[in-house]
């Protein structure tokens, strides 16, 4: 066949166009749909085969029609096809970028050197190289004026700015990636969805020892202000994560719960503070005073002597 069909260009273009449309309309998360869904792979394979089939059919039809033409018509057809796809602008631009003389004019720039019949041409440097060299000079002048003459930011300032942006990005990431929380970064959760999730975890894993209302049983009372291992979100999170006192039965829940889940249940446990359980267990531990609490709350703490029991020992707190 003598025609110049461009099916080898059209098929890939249409294939990637269909692929792009598919990826746009299919929500596949972080992975491309063609990787995540086998159905997408099958669809794209069928689309590729269909495009190739259509291209071959059209090429065959074109070939048959081409063979029915007279010799003169064939020549006109081939000439029109060649003219239609000739990239004259690209060719001219390429020649200008090279800056070389055509073969017919090489006699004008040939040098007298002759090495075993090898002659040397006095070609000028390619314009693309010259333009890039001039661009580096312009860039250098602007850089010198900006940073060394007019005193724009230096490397230390740039480093501080980049670190500030990076720290802000890390903080935003950690805010959304709750499973990165630990005892040093955990914060009290107040969102209803987090507290609801914490309640579900508490009722599944904790009611056997602490009762559904937090009044305590095998485990201590969670409704009073007394804490054996310290109160506050960080201490409660650490107690859940690492387990309670040795030999007292509370296991380290970090083996079963994710950090986000421990933060949720710890926040839910602190909701029991100030509530009245049906059958409260006797207070254990010391009264917890949050060092980060406002001064007005600290002033409200009792100043008189309080008797508490720690490990079966009576202690008077002043």
C-alpha positions in Angstrom: 0.0 0.0 0.0 1.3 3.4 -0.9 -0.9 5.8 1.1 0.4 7.4 4.3 -2.2 6.5 6.9 -1.6 7.8 10.4 -3.4 5.1 12.4 -0.3 4.6 14.5 -0.7 8.1 15.8 -4.5 8.2 16.1 -4.9 4.9 18.0 -2.5 5.8 20.9 -4.0 9.3 21.1 -7.6 8.0 21.3 -6.5 5.2 23.7 -5.0 7.7 26.2 -8.0 10.0 25.8 -10.4 7.2 26.8 -8.0 6.3 29.7 -8.0 9.9 30.9 -11.8 10.1 30.8 -12.1 6.8 32.7 -9.7 7.9 35.4 -11.6 11.3 35.7 -15.0 9.7 36.3 -13.9 6.7 38.5 -13.1 7.5 42.1 -10.3 5.1 42.9 -8.6 6.9 45.8 -4.8 7.2 45.7 -4.4 4.4 43.1 -5.2 4.8 39.4 -8.4 3.0 38.5 -6.7 0.9 35.9 -4.5 -0.6 38.7 -7.1 -0.8 41.4 -9.9 -2.3 39.4 -9.4 -5.4 37.2 -12.6 -4.4 35.3 -10.9 -1.2 34.3 -7.9 -3.1 32.9 -10.3 -5.4 30.9 -12.2 -2.3 29.6 -9.0 -0.6 28.4 -7.8 -3.8 26.7 -11.1 -4.1 24.9 -11.0 -0.4 23.9 -7.4 -0.8 22.5 -8.4 -3.9 20.5 -11.5 -2.1 19.2 -9.5 1.0 18.2 -6.9 -1.2 16.4 -9.7 -3.1 14.6 -11.4 0.1 13.4 -8.0 1.5 12.2 -7.3 -1.6 10.2 -10.7 -1.6 8.7 -10.5 2.0 7.7 -7.0 1.4 6.3 -8.2 -1.5 4.2 -11.1 0.5 2.9 -8.7 3.3 2.0 -6.4 0.9 0.3 -9.3 -0.6 -1.8 -10.4 2.9 -2.8 -6.8 3.9 -3.6 -6.4 0.9 -5.9 -9.5 1.9 -7.9 -8.0 5.3 -8.9 -6.2 5.9 -12.1 -2.4 6.4 -12.1 -2.8 10.2 -12.4 -5.3 10.3 -9.6 -3.0 8.2 -7.4 -0.2 10.6 -7.9 -2.4 13.6 -7.1 -3.7 11.8 -4.0 -0.2 10.9 -2.7 1.0 14.4 -3.4 -1.9 15.9 -1.4 -1.3 13.5 1.5 2.4 14.3 1.6 1.7 18.0 1.5 -0.9 17.8 4.2 1.5 16.2 6.7 4.6 18.1 5.8 5.7 20.1 8.8 7.4 23.0 7.1 7.4 25.3 10.1 9.1 22.7 12.2 11.7 22.0 9.5 12.6 25.7 9.0 12.8 26.2 12.8 15.1 23.2 13.2 17.4 24.5 10.4 17.5 28.0 12.0 18.4 26.5 15.4 21.3 24.5 13.9 22.5 27.6 12.0 24.5 25.3 9.6 25.0 25.9 5.9 23.2 23.6 3.4 25.4 21.2 1.6 25.2 23.3 -1.6 26.7 26.3 0.2 29.4 24.5 2.2 32.1 25.7 -0.2 31.7 29.2 1.3 32.8 28.2 4.7 35.4 25.4 3.9 38.8 26.0 5.5 42.2 25.4 4.0 43.0 22.6 6.4 43.3 19.2 4.8 44.0 16.0 6.8 44.3 13.0 4.5 41.4 14.4 2.4 39.3 15.4 5.4 38.3 19.1 5.1 37.1 21.3 7.9 34.0 23.7 7.8 34.0 27.0 9.6 30.4 26.6 11.0 29.2 29.1 13.5 28.1 28.0 17.0 24.5 26.8 16.8 22.0 29.6 17.7 20.3 27.5 20.3 23.6 27.2 22.2 24.3 30.9 21.8 20.9 31.9 23.1 21.2 29.6 26.1 24.6 31.1 26.9 23.2 34.6 26.7 20.3 33.5 29.0 22.8 32.3 31.6 24.5 35.7 31.5 21.2 37.5 32.0 20.3 35.1 34.9 23.6 35.7 36.6 23.2 39.5 36.4 19.7 39.3 37.9 20.8 36.9 40.6 23.8 39.1 41.5 21.7 42.2 41.7 18.8 40.6 43.7 20.8 38.8 46.3 24.1 40.6 46.6 23.3 44.1 45.6 19.8 44.7 46.9 20.1 42.2 49.7 17.1 39.9 49.2 16.7 36.8 51.5 19.8 34.7 52.2 20.2 31.0 52.7 19.5 31.2 56.4 16.2 33.0 55.9 15.2 30.6 53.1 15.9 27.7 55.4 13.8 29.1 58.2 10.9 29.8 55.8 11.1 26.3 54.4 11.2 24.8 57.9 8.2 26.8 58.9 6.2 25.7 55.9 7.3 22.1 56.5 6.3 22.2 60.2 2.9 23.6 59.3 2.4 20.8 56.7 3.4 18.2 59.3 1.0 19.6 61.9 -1.8 19.6 59.3 -1.0 16.0 58.4 -0.9 14.8 62.0 -4.2 16.5 62.6 -5.8 14.4 59.9 -3.7 11.3 60.5 -5.1 10.4 63.9 -3.2 7.1 64.2 0.0 9.0 64.5 -1.0 10.3 68.0 1.0 9.2 71.0 1.1 10.1 74.7 3.0 13.3 74.0 0.7 14.6 71.3 -2.7 13.3 72.3 -5.4 15.9 73.0 -8.9 15.7 74.5 -11.4 14.9 71.8 -14.8 16.6 72.0 -16.3 15.8 68.7 -19.5 13.8 69.0 -18.3 11.2 66.5 -15.1 10.6 68.5 -16.9 10.3 71.8 -19.5 7.9 70.2 -16.6 5.7 68.9 -15.0 5.9 72.4 -18.2 4.8 74.0 -18.5 1.8 71.7 -14.9 0.8 72.6 -15.5 1.3 76.3 -18.7 -0.8 76.3 -16.9 -3.6 74.4 -13.7 -3.8 76.4 -14.0 -1.9 79.7 -17.4 -2.3 81.3 -16.5 -5.7 82.9 -14.1 -3.9 85.2 -15.4 -0.3 85.3 -19.1 -0.7 84.8 -21.1 1.0 82.1 -21.6 4.2 84.2 -17.9 4.3 85.2 -18.7 3.5 88.9 -16.0 0.8 89.1 -16.0 -2.8 90.1 -12.8 -4.8 89.6 -11.3 -1.6 88.3 -11.4 1.8 90.0 -14.2 4.4 90.0 -13.9 6.7 87.0 -16.4 9.3 88.1 -14.6 10.9 91.1 -11.5 13.1 91.1 -9.2 10.4 92.5 -6.7 8.8 90.1 -4.2 6.0 90.8 -2.0 6.7 87.8 -2.9 10.3 87.2 -5.8 12.0 85.4 -6.0 14.1 82.4 -6.0 13.0 78.8 -2.2 12.2 78.6 -2.2 10.0 81.7 -5.4 8.2 80.9 -4.2 7.6 77.3 -0.9 6.2 78.8 -2.7 4.0 81.2 -4.9 2.5 78.5 -1.9 2.1 76.2 0.6 0.6 78.6 -1.8 -1.1 81.0 -2.6 -0.4 84.7 -0.7 -1.4 87.8 1.3 -4.6 87.5 -0.7 -7.6 88.8 -4.0 -5.7 88.9 -5.4 -7.2 85.7 -5.5 -4.3 83.2 -3.6 -5.3 80.1 -1.8 -2.9 77.7 -4.4 -2.1 75.1 -1.9 -0.8 72.6 -1.7 -4.4 71.3 -5.4 -4.4 70.5 -6.4 -0.8 69.8 -5.1 1.8 67.4 -3.7 5.1 68.8 -6.8 6.9 67.5 -9.1 4.5 69.2 -7.2 4.8 72.5 -7.5 8.6 72.2 -11.3 8.2 71.6 -11.8 5.9 74.6 -9.6 8.0 76.9 -11.6 11.1 76.0 -14.9 9.2 76.6 -13.6 8.0 80.0 -13.0 11.6 81.1 -16.7 12.3 80.3 -17.5 10.3 83.5 -15.9 13.0 85.7 -18.6 14.6 88.0 -21.3 12.1 87.1 -23.1 10.0 89.8 -22.9 6.2 89.2 -25.5 3.8 90.6 -23.1 2.0 92.9 -19.8 3.9 93.1 -16.7 2.2 94.3 -14.7 3.7 97.1 -12.2 6.3 95.9 -8.6 5.1 95.2 -5.5 7.1 94.5 -4.9 10.8 94.8 -7.0 13.8 93.8 -5.8 14.9 90.4 -5.3 18.6 89.8 -4.7 19.4 86.2 -1.6 21.6 86.0 -2.9 23.1 82.8 -6.3 24.0 84.2 -7.2 27.7 84.5 -6.5 29.4 87.8 -10.2 29.7 88.6 -10.5 25.9 88.5 -7.4 25.4 90.7 -8.9 27.8 93.3 -12.0 25.6 93.5 -9.9 22.6 94.5 -10.5 21.6 98.2 -7.9 22.9 100.6 -8.9 20.9 103.7 -7.5 17.6 104.7 -8.8 14.6 102.6 -8.4 10.9 103.5 -7.8 8.6 100.7 -6.8 4.9 100.4 -3.8 3.9 98.3 -3.0 0.2 98.1 -4.9 -0.4 101.4 -2.9 2.3 103.2 -4.7 5.3 104.6 -3.1 8.6 103.6 -4.1 12.1 104.7 -3.7 14.7 102.0 -3.1 18.3 103.1 
